[in-house]
């Protein structure tokens, strides 16, 4: 924040997300049904309120955008999105809920769902089914999106481009595969860096493996019902950040460092002639059903991002068995998925998806 002088420029509607150009950052967020969007900047993940906010007044094709000169990589941010609050019609705007950028390239820290993250009130004395608006501010507990610098030296290392009929694929869990490996430094176990250790890569080469397939590494969340039982989400199928590598798998830090660490891992495998494939989850998000928390999509544009029950818009059409289904009938939701795939294939240099 030290280089930001309060100058606000119009910015551009594309690319979506936070884009650093060496001089400042362009912020762009899609919401067709919002009446207003506020960009919130934070100095520290635990800040109870934003240290600076900017009303995003420029809108192009339902994309709210602004450019801030002087903002640098590492800047923490989130959004407050304004509009009607009519849950029974599928409209869930609540500016008291700080929201994660769906296009965030990094998300700070471990996401644990807390009561403040729900857009409705619940608990003793609250009548079920009323969906009274929750006015408790969530910004102190919601994980912040992180501005990153995409610059990275691939050192001329190229993709192996192994043909499918010659491929031998090894599926693994990033944390589980090295979590107890005695040959790795303790702080590298269960991380991208640990997976890139020469001991691990040599193991795969000796097996004749041509590609590793990583179980979900999109940034995911730990739901309240698991946390209350002293458990956490191990498998990672509750995605909330489709552009962000899961921060808990980073040995170097969880405030943007995870992006570089992931790229270093990919480079190490490519140098060894081994491809990297991702197990991806684009049919639902971790926000769950209509009773779930509001962390991103629900509060940004619920009716665009999710398939609503045609008979009762409070509920979602749950084709996935997870509580919600992403709405691929929406061109912007489809764009989100395609942009995510493109980003991982080009910027992060992964070789395929399952």
Residue pairs with C-beta under 8 A, 6 or more apart in sequence:
1 41
1 43
1 51
1 52
1 71
1 75
3 70
3 71
3 72
4 41
4 52
4 68
4 69
4 70
4 71
5 69
5 70
6 52
7 68
7 69
7 70
8 54
8 66
8 67
8 68
9 66
9 67
9 68
9 69
10 58
10 65
10 66
10 67
11 26
11 27
11 28
11 58
11 65
11 66
11 67
12 26
12 28
12 60
12 65
12 67
13 28
13 60
13 61
13 63
13 65
14 28
14 63
15 26
15 28
15 103
15 339
16 28
16 29
16 30
16 63
16 102
16 103
16 339
17 27
17 28
17 101
17 102
17 103
17 104
17 105
17 243
18 25
18 26
18 27
18 75
18 77
18 101
18 103
18 104
18 105
18 145
18 147
18 148
19 25
19 26
19 28
20 71
20 72
20 73
20 147
20 148
20 149
20 150
23 69
23 70
24 67
24 68
24 69
24 70
24 71
25 67
25 68
25 71
25 72
25 75
25 147
26 65
26 66
26 67
27 39
27 56
27 65
27 66
27 67
27 68
27 77
28 63
28 64
28 65
28 103
29 37
29 56
29 63
29 64
29 65
29 79
29 81
29 101
29 102
29 103
29 300
30 62
30 63
30 64
30 102
30 300
30 301
30 304
30 332
31 37
31 62
31 64
31 81
31 83
31 300
31 301
31 304
32 62
32 301
32 304
32 332
33 83
33 91
33 93
33 301
33 303
33 304
34 64
34 81
34 82
34 83
34 93
34 300
34 301
35 82
35 83
35 84
35 93
36 55
36 56
36 81
36 82
36 83
37 55
37 56
37 64
37 79
37 80
37 81
37 82
38 53
38 54
38 55
38 56
38 79
38 80
38 81
38 82
38 95
39 53
39 54
39 55
39 56
39 66
39 77
39 79
40 50
40 52
40 53
40 77
40 78
40 79
40 80
40 98
40 139
41 50
41 51
41 52
41 53
41 54
41 71
41 75
41 76
41 77
42 50
42 51
42 76
42 77
42 78
42 139
42 144
43 51
43 76
44 76
45 76
45 108
45 109
45 143
45 144
45 255
46 140
47 139
47 140
48 137
48 139
48 140
49 137
49 139
49 140
50 78
50 139
53 80
54 66
54 68
56 64
56 65
56 66
57 66
58 64
58 65
58 66
59 65
62 332
71 147
72 147
73 147
73 148
73 149
73 256
74 146
74 147
74 148
74 255
74 256
75 146
75 147
76 108
76 144
76 145
76 146
76 147
76 255
77 101
77 144
77 145
77 146
77 147
78 98
78 99
78 100
78 101
78 139
78 142
78 144
78 145
79 98
79 99
79 101
79 300
80 95
80 96
80 97
80 98
80 99
81 93
81 95
81 99
81 299
81 300
81 301
82 93
82 95
83 91
83 93
84 91
84 93
85 91
85 92
85 93
85 94
85 119
85 133
87 119
87 120
87 131
87 290
87 314
88 131
88 312
88 313
88 314
89 313
89 314
90 302
90 303
90 308
90 313
90 314
91 302
91 303
92 119
92 294
92 298
92 299
92 302
93 299
94 119
94 133
94 134
94 294
94 299
96 119
96 134
96 135
96 136
96 137
96 138
97 117
97 119
97 134
97 138
97 142
97 294
97 295
97 299
98 137
98 138
98 139
98 142
98 144
99 142
99 294
99 295
99 296
99 299
99 300
100 107
100 142
100 143
100 144
100 145
100 240
100 241
100 295
100 296
101 145
101 296
102 241
102 242
102 296
102 297
102 300
102 305
102 336
103 243
103 336
103 339
104 145
104 146
104 219
104 241
104 243
104 244
105 146
105 147
105 148
105 150
105 243
105 244
105 259
105 343
106 145
106 146
106 148
106 244
106 245
106 247
106 255
106 256
106 258
106 259
107 143
107 144
107 145
107 146
107 219
107 240
107 241
107 244
107 247
108 143
108 144
108 145
108 146
108 247
108 254
108 255
108 256
109 143
109 247
109 254
109 255
110 143
110 222
110 247
110 248
110 254
111 143
111 219
111 220
111 221
111 222
111 240
111 295
112 221
112 222
112 227
113 221
113 222
113 223
113 224
113 227
113 293
113 295
114 138
114 141
114 224
115 123
115 136
115 224
116 134
116 136
116 137
116 138
116 140
116 141
116 142
117 138
117 141
117 142
117 293
117 294
117 295
118 134
118 292
118 293
118 294
119 133
119 134
119 294
119 298
119 299
120 131
120 132
120 133
120 134
121 132
121 133
121 134
126 132
131 314
142 295
146 255
146 256
147 256
148 256
148 259
150 259
150 347
152 260
152 263
154 263
154 267
154 349
155 267
157 267
157 270
157 271
158 270
159 270
159 275
159 349
159 351
160 210
160 270
160 273
160 274
160 275
160 351
161 275
161 351
162 210
162 211
162 273
162 275
166 210
167 210
167 211
167 275
168 207
168 208
168 209
168 210
168 211
169 209
169 210
169 211
169 212
169 213
169 277
170 204
170 207
170 209
170 211
170 212
170 213
171 212
171 213
171 215
171 279
172 212
172 213
172 214
172 215
173 214
173 215
173 234
173 235
174 190
174 191
174 192
174 195
174 214
174 215
174 217
174 246
174 249
175 190
175 191
175 234
175 248
175 249
176 190
176 234
177 195
177 200
178 184
178 188
178 189
178 190
178 191
178 194
178 195
178 197
178 200
179 189
179 190
180 189
181 189
181 194
181 199
181 200
183 197
183 199
184 194
184 197
184 199
184 200
187 251
188 194
188 197
188 251
190 249
191 249
191 250
191 251
191 261
192 245
192 249
192 250
192 251
192 258
192 261
192 262
192 264
192 265
193 250
193 251
193 252
193 261
193 264
193 265
194 200
194 251
195 212
195 265
196 264
196 265
196 268
196 269
201 268
201 269
201 272
201 274
204 212
204 272
204 274
205 272
205 273
205 274
209 274
210 273
210 274
210 275
211 274
211 275
211 276
211 277
211 351
211 352
212 269
212 274
212 275
212 276
212 277
213 277
213 278
213 279
213 354
214 276
214 277
214 278
214 279
215 235
215 236
215 279
216 235
216 236
216 237
216 239
216 246
216 278
216 279
216 280
216 281
217 236
217 245
217 246
217 249
217 262
217 278
218 236
218 239
218 240
218 241
218 242
218 243
218 244
218 245
218 246
218 280
218 281
219 239
219 240
219 241
219 244
219 245
219 246
219 247
220 233
220 236
220 237
220 238
220 239
220 240
220 241
220 246
220 286
221 233
221 238
221 240
221 286
221 295
222 232
222 233
222 238
223 233
223 238
223 286
223 288
223 292
224 293
226 232
226 233
236 246
237 281
237 322
238 285
238 286
238 322
239 281
239 285
239 286
240 285
240 286
240 287
240 295
240 296
241 296
242 282
242 336
242 337
242 340
243 339
243 340
243 343
243 344
244 258
244 259
245 258
245 259
245 261
245 262
245 348
246 258
247 254
247 258
248 254
249 258
250 257
250 258
250 261
250 262
251 261
252 258
252 260
252 261
262 348
263 348
263 349
265 276
266 276
266 348
266 349
266 350
267 349
269 275
269 276
270 276
270 349
275 351
275 352
276 349
276 350
276 351
277 350
277 351
277 352
277 353
277 354
278 344
278 350
278 352
278 353
278 354
279 353
279 354
280 340
280 341
280 353
280 354
282 326
282 337
282 340
283 319
283 320
283 322
283 325
283 326
284 320
284 322
284 323
284 324
284 325
284 326
285 296
285 297
285 305
285 324
285 326
286 292
286 295
287 293
287 294
287 295
287 296
287 297
287 298
287 323
287 324
288 322
288 323
288 324
289 315
289 316
289 318
289 323
289 324
290 314
290 315
290 316
290 323
292 298
292 323
292 324
297 305
297 306
298 305
298 306
301 332
302 308
303 313
304 327
304 330
304 332
304 333
305 326
305 327
305 330
305 333
306 316
306 324
306 325
306 326
306 327
307 316
307 317
307 319
307 324
307 325
307 326
307 327
307 329
308 315
308 316
308 317
308 327
309 315
309 316
309 317
310 317
316 323
316 324
316 325
317 325
318 324
318 325
319 325
326 333
326 337
327 333
328 334
328 337
341 353
344 350
344 353
345 351
